[in-house]
Amino acid sequence: MHPARHLTPHPLVPPASGPPAASPAPEPVLLSRGHAAGTRPLVDLARAAYDVADAGVAAMVRLALEVEDDVPLPGSGETLRRWEVLATVAAQDLTAARALEPHLDAVAVLAEAGPAAAGVDDLLEEDEGRPSWGVWAAEGPGARLRAVPDPATGGVRLTGRKPWCSLAREVSHALVTAWVDEERRGLFAVRLADPGVLVEDGPWSSLGLAEAVTSTVVLDGVPAREVGGPGWYLERPGFAWGGIGVAAVWYGGAVAVARRLHEQCGRRDPDQVALVHLGAVDAALAAARAVLVEAATDVDTGCAAGASGALAALRARQVVADAVEEVTGRVARALGPGPLAHEHRHARRVADLGLYVRQHHGERDQAALGRELLARGSSVPGVSAW
C-alpha cells in the first residue's frame, strides 16, 4: 500500500469537518510595552486597516491620506510610534501597508528636504485635494529615466522609462529618481495625471501583493520639480530611516502570521513539537522587536546619521528579515496545510509577506552589513563592535 495512505492529519489542524476558526478582533502591534497606555489610536487604526483589506486599493490609499497627519515624522522623538503605525496596518493587510508606507515616506522626504522642495507646492496647486504619493527609486535593465533641463521654464522635464513603480494607477503623484548625468541621480516630484505619463500594461503575475500592481512607467517630457540636489536622496539620513520603516512593515506581517499559531495553540492543547515552534517564533519576534526599538532610539537621539544610520538600517533589516523567514517557516510546519488551503486572509498574508520581504536582498545585504561593520569600526574607542 502507498505510504501516503497512512498519513495522519496534522496534529495542530482541526478536522476539515470542524467549525472554522473565528476571526480574532483586530489588534495593534506594539513595539514597546511602555506605549500600552496610548494604544487606543492604534486599536482604531487596526480596525480601519482590517475593514479596508477587502475594499480595494483605492480604499487603502484613502486610508493613507486619512492617517497621514497623525503619524510622527522620523527623528521627531516618536519614531517608534511611527513604526508601530506601519506594523499595525501590516498586521491587518500587507497591501494596505504597501499603500501606506511609501505615502508616509514621501511626506517625510519632503519634510526633510524643507526649502529644497519648495517647488513641489507649485506642482500640487494643479490638483484639488490632498496628494497621494508613490516613491520610485529602483533601476532595471533596459529602463532609464533622464532629467532634462527645460530652458523655456527654467525647470526640468523627465523622459524615459522607470521600472518597479508600485500603485502607479492608484496614486496621484510620485517622487522618482532620474539621472541628471551619466553618474548622478536626483529626486523629482511628478504629477501622474500629466498627459506625458503612460503606465505600461506589463504583466504582474504575483500571487503575493496581487492588488499592489507594480508597473513600468513611461514619461515623455513630463514637468518635474527637483527635491534636493543630485545625490541628496540617497545620502540624507532619512534614507536609512525609511529602510527601517519598511522592516517595521515586515515585522507587522510576521506578527500576524505568528498570531495564527498562538491562537491555534490556545484553542487546542499543543504537543511538544508545537511548543518548540511557538517558542522559536516568540524568540525571533523578540529579536526583531528589540532591534527596531534600538534603531528608533538611535534615530531620535541623533545617533543614526551617516554611516551609523546605514549600519543601523542594514542590521535592523537583516534581523527582521531573518525573523520573517523563521516565523513563516515554523508556522507553516506547525499548522500544516489547512490554514494555507482554507483560510483566505492567512494564505494571502503569507503570500504577500513572502514577496514583500524580498525587498531585502538576502546574502547581498548580509555582505553589505559585514562590509559596513568593518568600515565603520567600533562606535566606542577601544571597545569592539559587539
Secondary structure as UniProt FT lines:
FT   HELIX           3..6
FT   TURN            11..12
FT   TURN            16..17
FT   HELIX           33..38
FT   HELIX           40..52
FT   TURN            53..54
FT   HELIX           57..67
FT   HELIX           68..70
FT   TURN            74..75
FT   HELIX           79..92
FT   HELIX           94..113
FT   HELIX           114..117
FT   TURN            118..119
FT   HELIX           120..124
FT   TURN            125..126
FT   STRAND          133..136
FT   TURN            141..142
FT   STRAND          145..150
FT   TURN            151..154
FT   STRAND          155..166
FT   TURN            167..170
FT   STRAND          173..179
FT   STRAND          185..191
FT   TURN            192..193
FT   TURN            195..196
FT   STRAND          197..199
FT   TURN            208..211
FT   STRAND          214..226
FT   TURN            230..231
FT   HELIX           232..235
FT   HELIX           237..267
FT   HELIX           272..300
FT   TURN            301..302
FT   HELIX           306..335
FT   TURN            336..337
FT   HELIX           338..342
FT   HELIX           344..356
FT   HELIX           357..359
FT   HELIX           363..376
FT   TURN            381..382
//
